[in-house]
Amino acid sequence: MNAGVLTPLPTVTLGRCAYHAISESTAADHILDELGKERGGWVVTPNLDYARRFPKDPEFLALCQDAALCLADGMPLIWASRLQRTPLPERVAGSSLISLLCGRAANRGRSVFLMGGSPGTAERAAEILCERNPALDLAGTFCPPLGFENDPAQIDACVQALLEAKPDIVFVALGSPKEEVFCRDLHHHLPNSWWLAVGISFSYLCGDVRPAPGWMKRCGLEWVHRLSQEPTRLAKRYLVHGIPFAIPFLLGSALRGLRRRDQVTS
């Protein structure tokens, strides 16, 4: 994890990655408390697909482990932590953390900035967040064009928008790994701010992508709901890669749990 002066937190290792063993509520309070101490950082929320990619992409693993907060998003990761007898307290999804954090940021007078998303979604998501939290200080929104990461002028435009706004919290919705790279490479421009990679959270807030019912999330079936909405884009990810990886991943966690139980009882 990030070797700065941030307050240390407990971690649990699953496969190749160490995750912070804290709840969503604790994560939000930690971010705001660190802001109060003028200490910034950036946040990633790996899911099962990230875990699948880590062994084949050590640079991406290092990128996620360099974050100040690495939070497990996805019930398979929570199940794996329980099977290996090192339970994480709960799933922490960027799509729900953004709403909780904005509510608490409003109460503490902290400003937020929405970067990325599909054209128009950052503005609409910002409107919804401000309607829910009238005291929320919206520092701004910005949606860079497709392929901006390959154009230094467009990257400079992103930096300039952030420097002019000077937000306390930056929500970055650019897709993985682009958003994690963005947070890592640009957070030094606002080192006392917090940067969160939040995936398609803006589209969830706007209703462009319908969230799964609560019972599906609790049962680990959110992927079925997502697949039903975007079968062409997500079929390979879930059916070809996800399920074949999940089975041995969970079995390996169970075996580690058995070994840990035997060590305790011996």
VEXMI-780824 format. One record per residue (C-alpha): residue number from 1; residue in three letters; chain; x, y, z. Coordinates in Angstrom, 3 decimals, decimal comma. Layout:
% residues N
(NUM; ALA; A; (X; Y; Z)),
...
***
This chain:
% residues 266
(1; MET; A; (0,000; 0,000; 0,000)),
(2; ASN; A; (0,922; 3,674; -0,245)),
(3; ALA; A; (3,894; 4,363; 2,018)),
(4; GLY; A; (3,001; 7,937; 2,937)),
(5; VAL; A; (1,911; 9,353; 6,287)),
(6; LEU; A; (-1,706; 8,249; 5,998)),
(7; THR; A; (-3,299; 6,580; 8,978)),
(8; PRO; A; (-2,590; 2,797; 8,735)),
(9; LEU; A; (-5,514; 0,417; 8,265)),
(10; PRO; A; (-5,837; -3,394; 8,531)),
(11; THR; A; (-5,527; -5,429; 5,348)),
(12; VAL; A; (-6,484; -8,876; 4,072)),
(13; THR; A; (-4,626; -10,536; 1,200)),
(14; LEU; A; (-6,630; -12,457; -1,410)),
(15; GLY; A; (-4,593; -14,028; -4,161)),
(16; ARG; A; (-2,030; -11,429; -5,185)),
(17; CYS; A; (-3,757; -8,333; -3,788)),
(18; ALA; A; (-4,022; -6,826; -0,290)),
(19; TYR; A; (-7,386; -5,188; 0,446)),
(20; HIS; A; (-8,177; -2,832; 3,282)),
(21; ALA; A; (-10,447; -4,585; 5,765)),
(22; ILE; A; (-12,854; -1,725; 6,448)),
(23; SER; A; (-16,530; -1,034; 5,839)),
(24; GLU; A; (-17,941; 1,480; 3,374)),
(25; SER; A; (-18,845; 3,816; 6,229)),
(26; THR; A; (-15,342; 3,603; 7,695)),
(27; ALA; A; (-13,826; 4,252; 4,262)),
(28; ALA; A; (-15,878; 7,439; 3,841)),
(29; ASP; A; (-14,965; 8,682; 7,312)),
(30; HIS; A; (-11,300; 7,817; 6,745)),
(31; ILE; A; (-11,191; 9,891; 3,562)),
(32; LEU; A; (-12,813; 12,884; 5,237)),
(33; ASP; A; (-10,683; 12,572; 8,374)),
(34; GLU; A; (-7,504; 12,488; 6,277)),
(35; LEU; A; (-8,725; 15,546; 4,369)),
(36; GLY; A; (-9,079; 17,286; 7,719)),
(37; LYS; A; (-5,404; 16,533; 8,355)),
(38; GLU; A; (-4,490; 17,873; 4,892)),
(39; ARG; A; (-3,485; 14,412; 3,696)),
(40; GLY; A; (-4,678; 13,230; 0,307)),
(41; GLY; A; (-4,661; 9,924; -1,542)),
(42; TRP; A; (-6,459; 7,853; -4,132)),
(43; VAL; A; (-8,849; 4,919; -3,997)),
(44; VAL; A; (-9,418; 1,802; -6,108)),
(45; THR; A; (-12,176; -0,793; -5,747)),
(46; PRO; A; (-11,023; -4,043; -7,397)),
(47; ASN; A; (-13,595; -6,727; -8,221)),
(48; LEU; A; (-13,261; -10,352; -9,328)),
(49; ASP; A; (-12,249; -9,306; -12,846)),
(50; TYR; A; (-9,360; -7,304; -11,386)),
(51; ALA; A; (-8,309; -10,347; -9,334)),
(52; ARG; A; (-8,301; -12,402; -12,546)),
(53; ARG; A; (-6,075; -9,859; -14,266)),
(54; PHE; A; (-3,583; -9,410; -11,435)),
(55; PRO; A; (-1,508; -12,621; -11,969)),
(56; LYS; A; (-1,121; -11,850; -15,689)),
(57; ASP; A; (-0,486; -8,122; -15,281)),
(58; PRO; A; (1,920; -7,323; -12,422)),
(59; GLU; A; (2,051; -3,666; -13,467)),
(60; PHE; A; (-1,707; -3,363; -13,009)),
(61; LEU; A; (-1,451; -5,126; -9,632)),
(62; ALA; A; (1,289; -2,705; -8,553)),
(63; LEU; A; (-0,867; 0,184; -9,742)),
(64; CYS; A; (-3,758; -0,902; -7,514)),
(65; GLN; A; (-1,513; -1,674; -4,545)),
(66; ASP; A; (-0,034; 1,819; -4,775)),
(67; ALA; A; (-3,425; 3,320; -3,923)),
(68; ALA; A; (-3,991; 4,729; -0,455)),
(69; LEU; A; (-7,193; 2,681; -0,194)),
(70; CYS; A; (-7,813; -0,645; -1,955)),
(71; LEU; A; (-11,380; -1,798; -1,264)),
(72; ALA; A; (-12,962; -5,094; -2,338)),
(73; ASP; A; (-15,916; -4,611; -4,690)),
(74; GLY; A; (-17,799; -7,841; -5,377)),
(75; MET; A; (-19,308; -10,613; -3,297)),
(76; PRO; A; (-16,925; -13,291; -4,679)),
(77; LEU; A; (-14,055; -11,438; -2,989)),
(78; ILE; A; (-16,000; -11,266; 0,267)),
(79; TRP; A; (-16,786; -14,993; 0,031)),
(80; ALA; A; (-13,125; -15,769; -0,652)),
(81; SER; A; (-12,054; -13,799; 2,421)),
(82; ARG; A; (-14,524; -15,743; 4,570)),
(83; LEU; A; (-13,490; -19,091; 3,108)),
(84; GLN; A; (-9,850; -18,439; 3,968)),
(85; ARG; A; (-10,870; -17,300; 7,492)),
(86; THR; A; (-9,716; -13,704; 7,095)),
(87; PRO; A; (-13,113; -12,075; 6,548)),
(88; LEU; A; (-13,489; -8,645; 5,028)),
(89; PRO; A; (-16,315; -6,703; 6,744)),
(90; GLU; A; (-18,334; -6,039; 3,577)),
(91; ARG; A; (-18,269; -5,259; -0,091)),
(92; VAL; A; (-17,379; -1,635; -0,877)),
(93; ALA; A; (-18,541; -0,582; -4,343)),
(94; GLY; A; (-17,575; 2,717; -5,903)),
(95; SER; A; (-21,157; 3,102; -7,129)),
(96; SER; A; (-22,495; 3,284; -3,568)),
(97; LEU; A; (-19,443; 4,903; -1,955)),
(98; ILE; A; (-19,880; 7,962; -4,166)),
(99; SER; A; (-23,362; 8,641; -2,744)),
(100; LEU; A; (-22,379; 8,024; 0,877)),
(101; LEU; A; (-19,241; 10,116; 0,591)),
(102; CYS; A; (-21,061; 13,023; -1,060)),
(103; GLY; A; (-23,605; 13,058; 1,758)),
(104; ARG; A; (-20,901; 13,206; 4,405)),
(105; ALA; A; (-18,803; 15,649; 2,378)),
(106; ALA; A; (-21,787; 18,013; 2,308)),
(107; ASN; A; (-22,030; 17,824; 6,086)),
(108; ARG; A; (-18,351; 18,674; 6,446)),
(109; GLY; A; (-18,247; 21,431; 3,841)),
(110; ARG; A; (-16,045; 19,506; 1,398)),
(111; SER; A; (-16,164; 20,028; -2,367)),
(112; VAL; A; (-16,396; 17,365; -5,079)),
(113; PHE; A; (-15,518; 17,175; -8,774)),
(114; LEU; A; (-16,813; 14,641; -11,318)),
(115; MET; A; (-14,336; 13,676; -14,030)),
(116; GLY; A; (-15,176; 11,495; -17,025)),
(117; GLY; A; (-18,196; 9,306; -17,689)),
(118; SER; A; (-20,106; 9,170; -20,953)),
(119; PRO; A; (-20,859; 12,599; -22,479)),
(120; GLY; A; (-23,386; 14,385; -20,289)),
(121; THR; A; (-23,434; 11,857; -17,450)),
(122; ALA; A; (-21,089; 13,802; -15,145)),
(123; GLU; A; (-23,349; 16,855; -15,331)),
(124; ARG; A; (-26,521; 14,828; -14,769)),
(125; ALA; A; (-24,959; 12,830; -11,946)),
(126; ALA; A; (-23,802; 16,071; -10,323)),
(127; GLU; A; (-27,347; 17,457; -10,482)),
(128; ILE; A; (-28,718; 14,343; -8,797)),
(129; LEU; A; (-26,079; 14,408; -6,067)),
(130; CYS; A; (-26,774; 18,087; -5,402)),
(131; GLU; A; (-30,538; 17,456; -5,274)),
(132; ARG; A; (-29,962; 14,729; -2,682)),
(133; ASN; A; (-27,477; 16,865; -0,755)),
(134; PRO; A; (-28,412; 20,570; -1,080)),
(135; ALA; A; (-25,360; 21,635; 0,938)),
(136; LEU; A; (-22,948; 19,769; -1,345)),
(137; ASP; A; (-20,214; 22,000; -2,776)),
(138; LEU; A; (-19,911; 21,020; -6,446)),
(139; ALA; A; (-16,506; 22,210; -7,644)),
(140; GLY; A; (-17,153; 21,192; -11,243)),
(141; THR; A; (-17,416; 18,479; -13,902)),
(142; PHE; A; (-15,317; 17,618; -16,924)),
(143; CYS; A; (-15,677; 14,965; -19,636)),
(144; PRO; A; (-12,523; 14,506; -21,730)),
(145; PRO; A; (-12,961; 13,188; -25,281)),
(146; LEU; A; (-12,376; 9,563; -26,216)),
(147; GLY; A; (-8,667; 8,859; -26,539)),
(148; PHE; A; (-7,666; 11,884; -24,476)),
(149; GLU; A; (-5,027; 9,850; -22,642)),
(150; ASN; A; (-2,946; 9,789; -25,839)),
(151; ASP; A; (-3,119; 13,557; -26,349)),
(152; PRO; A; (-0,942; 15,687; -24,018)),
(153; ALA; A; (-3,075; 18,758; -24,769)),
(154; GLN; A; (-6,226; 16,971; -23,610)),
(155; ILE; A; (-4,503; 15,727; -20,453)),
(156; ASP; A; (-3,403; 19,289; -19,773)),
(157; ALA; A; (-7,028; 20,406; -20,178)),
(158; CYS; A; (-8,071; 17,899; -17,496)),
(159; VAL; A; (-5,341; 19,131; -15,174)),
(160; GLN; A; (-6,235; 22,757; -15,783)),
(161; ALA; A; (-9,923; 22,137; -15,009)),
(162; LEU; A; (-8,962; 20,468; -11,732)),
(163; LEU; A; (-6,444; 23,118; -10,744)),
(164; GLU; A; (-8,995; 25,864; -11,334)),
(165; ALA; A; (-11,656; 24,043; -9,308)),
(166; LYS; A; (-9,350; 22,862; -6,467)),
(167; PRO; A; (-11,782; 20,149; -5,262)),
(168; ASP; A; (-11,339; 18,166; -2,070)),
(169; ILE; A; (-12,634; 14,960; -3,694)),
(170; VAL; A; (-12,350; 13,914; -7,343)),
(171; PHE; A; (-14,546; 11,092; -8,668)),
(172; VAL; A; (-12,935; 9,607; -11,786)),
(173; ALA; A; (-15,146; 7,527; -14,119)),
(174; LEU; A; (-13,027; 6,526; -17,109)),
(175; GLY; A; (-13,114; 2,716; -17,029)),
(176; SER; A; (-10,332; 0,401; -15,900)),
(177; PRO; A; (-7,361; 0,634; -16,063)),
(178; LYS; A; (-7,582; 4,156; -17,483)),
(179; GLU; A; (-9,116; 5,633; -14,343)),
(180; GLU; A; (-6,592; 4,023; -12,001)),
(181; VAL; A; (-3,735; 5,307; -14,168)),
(182; PHE; A; (-5,362; 8,755; -14,208)),
(183; CYS; A; (-5,541; 8,857; -10,400)),
(184; ARG; A; (-1,978; 7,649; -9,985)),
(185; ASP; A; (-0,443; 9,957; -12,570)),
(186; LEU; A; (-2,373; 13,155; -11,833)),
(187; HIS; A; (-3,069; 13,108; -8,101)),
(188; HIS; A; (0,213; 14,918; -7,411)),
(189; HIS; A; (-1,334; 18,040; -8,958)),
(190; LEU; A; (-3,717; 18,143; -5,969)),
(191; PRO; A; (-1,806; 16,101; -3,378)),
(192; ASN; A; (-4,083; 17,054; -0,478)),
(193; SER; A; (-7,231; 15,920; -2,316)),
(194; TRP; A; (-8,751; 12,436; -2,564)),
(195; TRP; A; (-9,215; 10,770; -5,945)),
(196; LEU; A; (-11,609; 7,833; -6,370)),
(197; ALA; A; (-11,790; 5,496; -9,374)),
(198; VAL; A; (-15,550; 4,832; -9,581)),
(199; GLY; A; (-16,185; 2,980; -12,871)),
(200; ILE; A; (-19,682; 3,480; -14,283)),
(201; SER; A; (-21,020; 5,139; -11,133)),
(202; PHE; A; (-22,189; 8,250; -13,011)),
(203; SER; A; (-24,326; 6,076; -15,308)),
(204; TYR; A; (-25,829; 4,336; -12,274)),
(205; LEU; A; (-26,730; 7,672; -10,710)),
(206; CYS; A; (-28,308; 8,906; -13,959)),
(207; GLY; A; (-30,257; 5,703; -14,508)),
(208; ASP; A; (-28,540; 4,960; -17,828)),
(209; VAL; A; (-27,482; 1,658; -16,273)),
(210; ARG; A; (-30,021; 0,128; -13,890)),
(211; PRO; A; (-28,553; -1,137; -10,598)),
(212; ALA; A; (-29,290; -4,706; -9,575)),
(213; PRO; A; (-31,873; -5,294; -6,831)),
(214; GLY; A; (-30,452; -5,565; -3,332)),
(215; TRP; A; (-31,087; -9,294; -3,070)),
(216; MET; A; (-29,091; -9,932; -6,260)),
(217; LYS; A; (-26,174; -7,915; -4,895)),
(218; ARG; A; (-26,243; -9,817; -1,600)),
(219; CYS; A; (-26,328; -13,163; -3,440)),
(220; GLY; A; (-23,471; -12,235; -5,736)),
(221; LEU; A; (-25,714; -12,191; -8,805)),
(222; GLU; A; (-25,217; -8,584; -9,827)),
(223; TRP; A; (-23,221; -9,828; -12,823)),
(224; VAL; A; (-26,351; -11,582; -14,140)),
(225; HIS; A; (-28,239; -8,298; -13,990)),
(226; ARG; A; (-25,399; -6,453; -15,760)),
(227; LEU; A; (-25,131; -9,197; -18,376)),
(228; SER; A; (-28,843; -8,935; -19,158)),
(229; GLN; A; (-28,421; -5,208; -19,884)),
(230; GLU; A; (-25,194; -5,384; -21,897)),
(231; PRO; A; (-24,860; -8,961; -23,202)),
(232; THR; A; (-22,659; -8,131; -26,183)),
(233; ARG; A; (-20,100; -6,188; -24,175)),
(234; LEU; A; (-20,060; -8,316; -21,023)),
(235; ALA; A; (-20,624; -11,928; -22,168)),
(236; LYS; A; (-16,934; -12,667; -22,672)),
(237; ARG; A; (-15,930; -10,991; -19,414)),
(238; TYR; A; (-18,417; -12,910; -17,265)),
(239; LEU; A; (-18,948; -16,218; -19,058)),
(240; VAL; A; (-15,594; -16,866; -20,736)),
(241; HIS; A; (-13,272; -15,329; -18,146)),
(242; GLY; A; (-15,195; -14,694; -14,926)),
(243; ILE; A; (-16,817; -18,022; -14,028)),
(244; PRO; A; (-13,809; -20,216; -14,975)),
(245; PHE; A; (-11,608; -18,003; -12,794)),
(246; ALA; A; (-14,041; -17,747; -9,863)),
(247; ILE; A; (-14,288; -21,482; -9,204)),
(248; PRO; A; (-10,565; -22,186; -8,603)),
(249; PHE; A; (-10,175; -18,809; -6,885)),
(250; LEU; A; (-12,809; -19,731; -4,295)),
(251; LEU; A; (-11,521; -23,294; -3,952)),
(252; GLY; A; (-8,017; -21,968; -3,309)),
(253; SER; A; (-9,383; -19,653; -0,643)),
(254; ALA; A; (-11,197; -22,572; 0,997)),
(255; LEU; A; (-7,983; -24,627; 1,069)),
(256; ARG; A; (-6,109; -21,762; 2,680)),
(257; GLY; A; (-8,878; -21,539; 5,237)),
(258; LEU; A; (-8,558; -25,242; 6,062)),
(259; ARG; A; (-4,804; -24,883; 6,497)),
(260; ARG; A; (-5,316; -21,881; 8,747)),
(261; ARG; A; (-7,851; -23,817; 10,842)),
(262; ASP; A; (-5,447; -26,751; 11,197)),
(263; GLN; A; (-2,639; -24,422; 12,280)),
(264; VAL; A; (-4,857; -22,902; 14,963)),
(265; THR; A; (-6,040; -26,254; 16,288)),
(266; SER; A; (-2,654; -28,029; 16,154)),
***
